[in-house]
Amino acid sequence: MAFTWKAAGLSYNRYITVASRVVRRSLKEDKRIAAERRGESELRFAKWQNGKQGDLKNLNEANAAAASESVASSS
């Protein structure tokens, strides 16, 4: 049996990102601000193809771009 997030075409990391964002947004204002600060990251990643590293990308920017593409394609 496949997991729901996998059936929806999400990676586990993307699923966790979406779930944590939903939880943070459901908090009251004072706790939400503190939780959102903890959720910020400065991670970078690169896609490897044929044994060569691609361009480094900021994880937050890539997630935001993927989210906007997802919303645009579902409209």
N, C-alpha and C positions, 0 to 999 in steps of 0.2 A: 504494500500500500504506500503510495507516494504522499509526502507531506503536502499540505495545502500551499505553502509558500513555494515549494518546488513545482507544483502543478501550475501555479500562477506565473512561472517563468522567472522567479526571483532567486538570487543567490542567498545563502544563509546570512551573509554580512548585510546585504540590502534589506532583508526581512527584519533583522535586529535593528537596523537604523530606523526603519519606518515605525516599528513597534515602540522604540524608545522615544521617538519624536511625538508619537500620539500620547504616551504617558506623560511626558513633560508638559505638553500643551493642556492636559487636563487638570494640572495642579493650580492651586490658587496663586495669585499674582506674585507674592513675595517668594514663595517656594519655587515657582516656575522660573523666575529670573535666575535664582541660584542653580537650579538644575540645568538650565540651558547653558550656563557658563561651563559647567562640568562636561557637557556634551560636545563642546568645541574640540576639534582636533587639528593637529598640524601634520597629518600623515600625507605622504606622497606615495604614489605607486607608478609602476611602469609595466606595460604589456610586452611580453617577450614573444618574438616570432623568429623561427629558424635559428634559434640560439643567439639572437641579438636583442639587446634591450631597446625598447622604444622610448619615446619621450616621457619624462617625468610629469605627472599630473597631480594636482592637489586633490585630495580625496573629497573635501567638502564641496569644491567647485564641480567635480565630476558627479557627485550625488545630486546636487542642485540641477545640473544639466539633465541628468537622467530623469529626475522627477518632473521637470518641465516638459521633456519629450513624452513622458508617459501620459501626462495630462493632455497634451496636444493631440496625441494619437488616439486617445479615448474619446475625444470630443467629436 
